[in-house]
Every structure is written in C-alpha cells, then in structure tokens.
Amino acid sequence: MSYLSSTSVVVDAILTKKGRELLSRNDGSFRITQFSLSDDEIDYTLYNPTHPSGSAFYGEAIEAMPILQAFPDDQEIMKYKLVTLPRGTAKLPVISVATSRIELKQGASLSITPQTLNYLSAASQFESSGYVATIGDVRTMSSFLGVGINTPEATQLNTTTTIGTNVSKTVIGTTINLTATTVNTLFGNQTTLYTTLTITGRDSGARLVIPVNIVKTS
C-alpha cells in the first residue's frame, strides 16, 4: 500500500498475487491478520544536519520525495520493512545461509537452515519465530515446505497449493525444504530455469535474496 497525499491520510491498498489467489477461493482462507510497514522510497543520505535553515529542515529533502504507487509484485515492493530493534543496536541483523546461490538438478532436494547475525547481541542465532521464505516461481519446485514452526499461520501457508501458474509461494519455518521440479515442459528450449528465494527473519526483519537455478537433466 502507499500514501497518495502529503496533506491528508489517503491509503491505496491492493492485493498481492497471493492475496488475489486466496480471495478467489471464496472459502474463508483470505484473512488479513498482520501487516508490515516499509520505507523503500526513502534515501536517508538526503538527511542534512548542516541545513542552513536549522533542524526543522534537516529532513526536508526526504519529506519531499515522491511515494511509490502500490503494485502487487511482492518481489519488488516492500523490500525494506520497518523493524523494532533494541536501543543501542550498532549493527543491523543479516540473514546467513550456507550458500550464496542455489543450483538444483531436476528432482534434487535441499534443506536450508537460516541463521541471523548481529541480532540481540549475539554473533549468530536462530530466530524463535522462524523465517518467512518466498520462492519467486513455485512452478520450479515440486515441493517447497517450511518446517519447525507449528502456528496456525505457518500451517496454513505450508499446506497452501497453487494451480500451476507463475506465482510465488510463501512458507514459514526454521528450516526450508526445496525439491526441484521434474516437469520437462517448463524448460521449453532452455536448459535452466531461474527464480529467487527470499528469506526474511520474522523477529529481526533481516532479509536475504538468493538466486535459484533449476537445471534440466532429461
């Protein structure tokens, strides 16, 4: 969503692709239970503590920046969510996994167990609420599951199925299990399918995007 006016509170809210999919089922699965705020549009380097007009104008350039119109691609909007961290935090938390790129052959499986660095004064730790993982194109996976978190929300996401279209899928867990597709027709004349895996810490807000390649073998 986005605020469309600087003089009054006007909110433009639209559904993501996943939201439209859930709404179309008309079975009660579409329920808004949480929301996030982000500052994707803000360039904090424009903050000017030496402005000649005084402190009231330090953020003038930032306040005058245009606001993005809401659009439904959750891979391109709200990348930088606002989070609450303990006072005195000197380093932003970051997600760490064992690889910077995932390459799977058809039918191959991989388990990813993320950790968060620089969070709650610990060099490295697992977040108690787990991680949100989103695969950009679920067609590239024959199985995409999160395990380790058993809340109703996590269970609902992990059991959600798609209709074979080019949509993302989101799961929640402390470990993310991926199995590459075995469907040859998806490749067409290509030998590799490309997508991304986005991992976000549910407690820290830290975010990591990993390229994913699926290699045709037959």
MOZIKA-V333615 format. One record per residue. N is the residue number from 1. RES is the residue in one letter. D_LAST is the distance of its C-alpha to the last C-alpha in whole Angstrom. Layout:
N:RES:D_LAST
N:RES:D_LAST
//
This chain:
1:M:43
2:S:46
3:Y:50
4:L:51
5:S:54
6:S:56
7:T:59
8:S:58
9:V:56
10:V:53
11:V:50
12:D:47
13:A:44
14:I:41
15:L:38
16:T:35
17:K:32
18:K:31
19:G:35
20:R:35
21:E:32
22:L:34
23:L:37
24:S:36
25:R:35
26:N:39
27:D:39
28:G:41
29:S:38
30:F:39
31:R:41
32:I:42
33:T:43
34:Q:43
35:F:43
36:S:42
37:L:44
38:S:43
39:D:45
40:D:42
41:E:44
42:I:47
43:D:47
44:Y:50
45:T:50
46:L:53
47:Y:55
48:N:58
49:P:61
50:T:63
51:H:64
52:P:67
53:S:68
54:G:67
55:S:65
56:A:65
57:F:63
58:Y:60
59:G:57
60:E:59
61:A:56
62:I:53
63:E:55
64:A:55
65:M:51
66:P:49
67:I:47
68:L:44
69:Q:44
70:A:41
71:F:38
72:P:35
73:D:32
74:D:32
75:Q:30
76:E:33
77:I:36
78:M:38
79:K:36
80:Y:40
81:K:41
82:L:45
83:V:45
84:T:48
85:L:49
86:P:52
87:R:54
88:G:54
89:T:51
90:A:50
91:K:46
92:L:44
93:P:41
94:V:38
95:I:34
96:S:33
97:V:29
98:A:28
99:T:26
100:S:26
101:R:22
102:I:20
103:E:16
104:L:13
105:K:10
106:Q:8
107:G:11
108:A:13
109:S:17
110:L:20
111:S:23
112:I:26
113:T:29
114:P:31
115:Q:35
116:T:38
117:L:40
118:N:43
119:Y:44
120:L:47
121:S:48
122:A:46
123:A:44
124:S:40
125:Q:40
126:F:38
127:E:39
128:S:41
129:S:40
130:G:36
131:Y:34
132:V:32
133:A:28
134:T:27
135:I:23
136:G:24
137:D:21
138:V:20
139:R:17
140:T:15
141:M:16
142:S:16
143:S:19
144:F:22
145:L:25
146:G:28
147:V:30
148:G:34
149:I:36
150:N:37
151:T:39
152:P:39
153:E:37
154:A:35
155:T:34
156:Q:34
157:L:31
158:N:29
159:T:29
160:T:29
161:T:26
162:T:25
163:I:24
164:G:21
165:T:22
166:N:22
167:V:25
168:S:25
169:K:26
170:T:28
171:V:29
172:I:32
173:G:32
174:T:33
175:T:29
176:I:26
177:N:23
178:L:20
179:T:16
180:A:13
181:T:12
182:T:9
183:V:10
184:N:7
185:T:11
186:L:12
187:F:11
188:G:12
189:N:12
190:Q:12
191:T:10
192:T:12
193:L:14
194:Y:17
195:T:20
196:T:23
197:L:24
198:T:28
199:I:30
200:T:34
201:G:36
202:R:38
203:D:42
204:S:42
205:G:40
206:A:38
207:R:35
208:L:31
209:V:28
210:I:25
211:P:22
212:V:19
213:N:16
214:I:12
215:V:9
216:K:6
217:T:4
218:S:0
//
